[in-house]
């Protein structure tokens, strides 16, 4: 699972301690959990689920806006999980095509407007995001909606290694090599090229950079989001590093098996550019690194980089700083005292951000749910309806423009 799926799954499990819950999914997952039902995403089944349940949680990227309208008409309590800002991701994703980008920005604004107009509660992942969403709600006249801090968390149980999947298994990576791991997809707002150039500056042939999970699982990302992968592979090939010191592993890893990859890493990387996406991001894979106790090298600018610096979980560099990245990797690989301190700091920090702990504010709301005081007016329903008409009209225009641009 990518970050959105992980968040839905883990929060769903927490909520079932005291409630029955259901998750809508696009296809069979094979996952099971007591008191947690999975519903295939067909209109009839989702409508029935909304009718049968008291509280409906819509992610901020939701396209099920007709169901949002249905939930509003049925007077359900509506929670919007706004743990990232889709608008800022889309600005980066479609930067190569100004016309498509302008359409996507308008669609993102309409979708966000509809979701916030319907909300009785909004969730966010950081205080920085909380300020942003409060400003957005105020702009729509929604001053009575509470915005709760519910960050993405980590699993409570410590990771356990079962199999070797990198060292001595991937051709070109040997058992005594040191692995610098990039464990996530490569999206347009991330900077794998600085990582590759930093590795080239380190002349030790036993240090290998591994990107795994680079294949997009989200159908909406296929095409545009693969371009950073193409560029990274091209750079590694041009530098003579591809499949010698830089390796790309496409397959996604089942969620319960990711520890096998993480625990083979000696250092973890996640580098990004300096833009709006970075400012409001809360990166799931950094939390995986903390869970596994891997010393981290990351770029400053987002909330978690500040936490990494504050708590001694790794080293933070400037955006695009190739020399800084190479020095940081070297330090974390070779300074055993620092590595030990970092691992202990991660173990202490991890106890504070388990899913049970970060989900407590949402659990309290679920126990005593309320309709927001300014969400009782019929006027809100009319505004949502008008917004949905514009949303779907622009979405059809976007799909037509995208198809025309690819032909």
C-alpha positions in Angstrom: 0.0 0.0 0.0 1.0 3.6 -0.6 0.6 6.2 2.1 -3.1 6.9 1.6 -4.0 3.2 1.9 -1.8 2.7 4.9 -3.5 5.6 6.7 -7.0 4.3 6.0 -6.2 0.8 7.0 -4.5 1.7 10.3 -7.1 4.3 11.4 -9.8 1.8 10.5 -8.2 -0.8 12.8 -8.0 1.7 15.7 -11.6 2.7 15.3 -12.8 -0.9 15.6 -11.7 -1.2 19.2 -15.1 0.4 20.2 -17.0 0.5 16.9 -17.9 -1.4 13.8 -16.3 0.2 10.7 -16.3 -0.2 7.0 -13.7 0.8 4.3 -14.6 1.2 0.7 -12.0 -0.2 -1.7 -11.5 -0.3 -5.5 -10.7 -4.0 -5.6 -10.3 -7.1 -3.3 -7.4 -6.5 -0.8 -7.2 -9.9 1.0 -7.0 -7.9 4.3 -9.2 -8.9 7.3 -9.7 -7.4 10.7 -12.3 -8.0 13.5 -15.3 -5.6 13.2 -13.9 -4.1 10.0 -15.8 -4.7 6.7 -14.5 -4.0 3.2 -16.9 -2.8 0.6 -16.3 -2.8 -3.1 -16.6 0.7 -4.5 -19.9 0.5 -6.4 -22.5 3.2 -6.1 -25.2 0.9 -4.7 -22.9 -0.7 -2.1 -21.4 2.6 -1.0 -24.9 4.2 -0.8 -26.0 1.3 1.5 -22.9 1.8 3.7 -23.6 5.5 4.1 -27.2 4.7 4.9 -26.2 2.1 7.5 -23.4 4.1 9.3 -23.5 7.2 11.5 -20.1 8.8 10.7 -18.6 9.0 7.2 -14.9 9.8 6.7 -14.0 11.2 3.3 -10.3 11.6 2.4 -9.4 15.0 1.0 -8.5 13.4 -2.4 -12.0 11.7 -2.6 -13.7 11.6 -6.0 -16.9 10.2 -4.5 -18.5 13.6 -4.3 -21.9 12.4 -5.2 -21.7 10.2 -2.1 -20.6 13.2 -0.1 -23.9 14.9 -1.2 -25.9 11.8 -0.3 -24.2 11.7 3.2 -25.1 15.4 3.6 -28.7 14.9 2.6 -29.0 11.9 5.0 -27.7 14.2 7.8 -24.7 11.9 8.6 -21.7 13.3 10.5 -19.0 14.0 8.0 -15.3 13.9 8.7 -12.8 15.1 6.1 -9.3 13.6 6.4 -7.2 16.4 5.1 -3.7 15.0 5.9 -2.2 16.6 2.8 -3.0 19.3 0.3 -3.9 17.8 -3.2 -3.7 21.3 -4.8 0.0 21.6 -4.1 0.7 18.0 -5.3 -1.1 18.7 -8.6 0.9 21.9 -9.1 4.0 19.7 -9.3 2.5 16.8 -11.0 1.2 18.9 -14.0 4.0 21.5 -14.1 5.0 20.2 -17.5 1.6 21.1 -19.0 0.3 24.6 -18.0 -3.1 24.0 -19.7 -3.8 20.7 -17.8 -2.3 22.2 -14.7 -4.8 25.1 -14.8 -7.7 22.8 -15.2 -6.5 20.5 -12.4 -6.1 23.5 -10.1 -9.7 24.5 -10.7 -10.9 21.0 -10.1 -8.9 20.7 -6.9 -10.3 23.9 -5.6 -13.9 22.8 -6.4 -13.4 19.4 -4.8 -11.8 21.0 -1.6 -14.6 23.5 -1.4 -17.3 20.8 -1.6 -15.6 18.7 1.1 -15.1 21.6 3.4 -18.6 22.9 3.0 -19.9 19.4 4.0 -17.5 18.9 6.9 -18.5 18.5 10.6 -14.9 17.8 11.5 -11.5 18.1 9.6 -8.4 16.0 10.4 -4.9 17.2 9.5 -1.4 15.8 10.1 0.5 18.9 11.4 0.0 22.3 13.0 1.2 23.8 9.8 -1.6 22.1 7.9 -4.0 23.0 10.7 -3.4 26.7 10.1 -3.9 26.2 6.3 -7.2 24.3 6.7 -8.6 26.8 9.2 -7.9 29.6 6.8 -9.6 27.7 4.0 -12.6 27.0 6.2 -12.9 30.6 7.2 -12.8 31.6 3.5 -15.9 29.4 3.0 -17.6 30.9 6.0 -17.1 27.7 8.1 -15.8 29.1 11.4 -17.5 26.5 13.6 -15.7 23.5 12.2 -13.0 22.0 14.4 -9.7 20.9 12.9 -8.1 18.1 14.8 -4.5 17.1 14.7 -4.3 13.4 13.7 -0.9 12.8 12.1 0.1 9.6 10.3 1.4 7.2 12.8 3.5 4.0 13.0 2.8 0.5 14.0 3.2 -0.3 17.7 4.9 -3.7 17.3 8.6 -3.5 16.4 9.6 -4.7 13.0 10.8 -8.3 12.7 13.1 -9.5 9.9 12.1 -12.8 8.2 13.9 -12.9 4.9 16.8 -11.3 3.0 15.4 -9.5 0.0 18.3 -7.1 -0.9 21.8 -8.1 0.2 23.0 -11.3 -1.5 19.7 -11.5 -3.4 19.5 -8.5 -5.8 22.2 -9.1 -8.6 25.1 -6.7 -7.9 24.4 -6.3 -4.2 26.5 -8.5 -1.9 26.0 -9.6 1.7 28.7 -7.3 3.0 27.6 -4.2 1.1 26.1 -1.2 2.8 22.7 -0.2 1.5 21.4 3.3 1.3 17.6 2.9 0.9 15.0 5.1 -0.8 11.7 3.3 0.1 9.0 5.0 -1.8 7.7 5.9 -5.2 9.4 8.7 -7.1 6.9 11.6 -7.5 7.5 14.9 -9.2 8.1 16.7 -5.9 10.9 14.3 -4.8 14.6 14.6 -5.8 16.2 11.3 -6.5 18.8 12.9 -8.8 20.6 14.6 -5.9 20.8 11.2 -4.2 22.4 9.6 -7.3 24.9 12.4 -7.7 25.7 12.2 -3.9 26.4 8.5 -4.2 28.7 9.1 -7.2 30.8 11.4 -5.0 31.3 8.6 -2.5 33.9 6.4 -4.1 33.4 3.3 -1.9 32.1 0.6 -4.3 30.6 -1.3 -1.4 28.0 1.4 -0.8 24.8 0.8 -2.9 21.8 3.0 -3.4 18.5 1.2 -3.7 15.2 2.6 -4.8 12.4 0.2 -4.2 8.7 0.5 -4.7 9.1 2.8 -7.7 6.1 1.4 -9.6 3.0 3.6 -9.2 0.0 1.9 -7.6 -2.4 4.8 -8.1 -4.0 4.8 -11.5 -4.2 8.6 -11.4 -0.4 8.8 -11.1 0.5 6.5 -14.0 2.1 8.4 -16.9 3.1 11.8 -15.4 4.4 10.4 -12.1 6.6 7.9 -13.9 8.7 10.6 -15.5 10.9 11.1 -12.4 11.7 7.4 -12.5 12.7 7.6 -16.2 14.9 10.6 -15.5 16.5 9.0 -12.5 17.3 5.8 -14.4 18.7 7.9 -17.3 21.0 9.8 -14.9 22.2 6.6 -13.2 23.0 5.1 -16.6 24.8 8.1 -17.9 27.0 8.1 -14.8 27.8 4.4 -15.2 26.1 3.5 -11.9 22.9 1.7 -13.1 22.8 -1.9 -11.7 26.3 -1.4 -10.4 25.9 1.0 -7.5 22.3 2.3 -8.1 19.4 -0.1 -8.3 15.7 0.3 -9.1 13.3 -2.3 -7.8 9.9 -1.7 -9.3 7.6 -4.0 -7.3 5.6 -2.8 -4.4 5.9 -4.7 -1.2 3.0 -6.2 0.7 2.5 -4.0 3.8 3.2 -6.8 6.2 6.5 -7.6 4.5 8.1 -4.2 4.3 10.2 -4.8 7.4 12.3 -7.2 5.4 13.4 -4.4 3.1 13.7 -1.8 5.8 15.8 -3.8 8.2 18.5 -4.5 5.5 19.2 -0.7 5.1 22.1 1.0 6.7 20.9 4.5 5.9 17.5 5.8 4.6 17.0 8.7 2.2 14.1 10.9 1.3 15.0 14.1 -0.6 12.6 16.7 -2.0 12.5 20.1 -3.7 11.7 23.4 -2.0 8.1 24.1 -3.0 4.6 24.3 -1.5 4.1 20.5 -1.6 7.1 20.1 0.7 5.9 22.8 3.1 2.7 21.1 3.9 3.8 17.4 3.4 3.8 14.7 6.1 5.8 11.9 4.5 4.7 8.4 5.3 8.0 6.7 4.4 10.0 8.8 6.8 7.8 7.3 9.5 8.6 3.8 8.2 12.3 4.6 8.6 11.7 5.8 12.2 9.7 2.6 12.9 12.6 0.5 11.6 15.3 2.6 13.4 17.2 3.5 10.2 19.3 6.7 10.5 17.8 9.2 8.0 19.1 11.7 5.5 16.4 14.1 4.4 15.9 17.6 3.0 14.7 20.5 5.1 11.4 22.3 4.5 8.8 19.9 5.7 7.5 19.3 9.2 9.1 15.9 9.7 12.5 17.2 8.8 12.2 19.6 11.7 11.3 16.7 14.0 14.3 14.6 12.7 16.6 17.5 13.4 15.0 18.3 16.8 15.1 14.8 18.1 18.4 13.6 16.6 16.8 11.0 14.3 19.1 11.7 11.3 20.7 14.5 9.3 19.0 17.3 7.4 20.4 19.0 4.3 19.5 21.9 2.1 17.4 21.2 -1.1 19.7 20.1 -4.0 22.8 20.0 -1.8 24.7 17.1 -3.4 27.9 17.6 -1.3 25.8 17.8 1.9 24.0 14.6 1.0 27.2 12.7 0.4 28.8 13.9 3.6 25.6 13.0 5.6 25.5 9.5 4.1 29.2 9.0 5.0 28.7 10.2 8.5 25.7 8.0 9.2 27.5 4.9 7.7 30.8 5.4 9.5 30.1 7.2 12.8 29.0 4.3 15.0 28.5 6.4 18.1 26.2 8.7 16.2 24.3 5.7 14.7 23.7 4.3 18.1 22.4 7.5 19.5 20.2 8.0 16.5 18.7 4.5 16.8 17.9 5.1 20.5 16.4 8.4 19.8 14.2 6.8 17.1 13.0 4.1 19.5 12.0 6.7 22.1 10.3 8.9 19.5 8.4 5.9 17.9 6.6 5.3 21.2 5.0 8.7 21.0 3.6 8.4 17.5 1.9 4.9 17.3 -1.4 4.8 15.5 -3.2 4.2 18.9 -1.8 7.5 20.2 -2.2 9.7 17.2 -5.8 8.6 16.6 -7.0 9.5 20.1 -8.5 12.8 19.1 -10.6 11.1 16.4 -11.6 8.4 18.8 -12.9 11.0 21.2 -15.0 12.6 18.5 -16.4 9.2 17.4 -17.5 8.6 21.0 -19.5 11.8 21.0 -20.0 13.0 17.4 -21.7 16.3 16.6 -22.9 18.1 13.6 -21.0 21.4 13.3 -23.1 24.3 14.4 -22.8 26.1 11.0 -23.6 23.0 9.1 -27.3 22.9 9.9 -28.3 25.4 7.2 -29.9 24.3 4.0 -27.9 26.9 2.2 -24.8 24.8 2.6 -26.4 21.9 0.8 -27.3 24.2 -2.1 -23.7 25.5 -2.3 -22.4 21.9 -2.4 -24.8 21.0 -5.2 -23.7 23.9 -7.4 -20.1 23.1 -6.7 -20.5 19.5 -7.7 -22.0 20.5 -11.0 -19.0 22.6 -11.8 -16.6 19.9 -10.5 -17.9 17.2 -12.8 -18.2 19.5 -15.7 -14.5 20.6 -15.4 -13.5 17.0 -14.8 -15.0 15.9 -18.1 -13.2 18.8 -19.8 -9.9 17.7 -18.1 -10.2 14.1 -19.3 -10.9 15.3 -22.8 -7.9 17.7 -22.8 -5.6 15.0 -21.3 -6.6 12.5 -24.0 -6.1 15.1 -26.7 -2.7 16.0 -25.4 -1.6 12.3 -25.4 -2.8 11.7 -29.0 
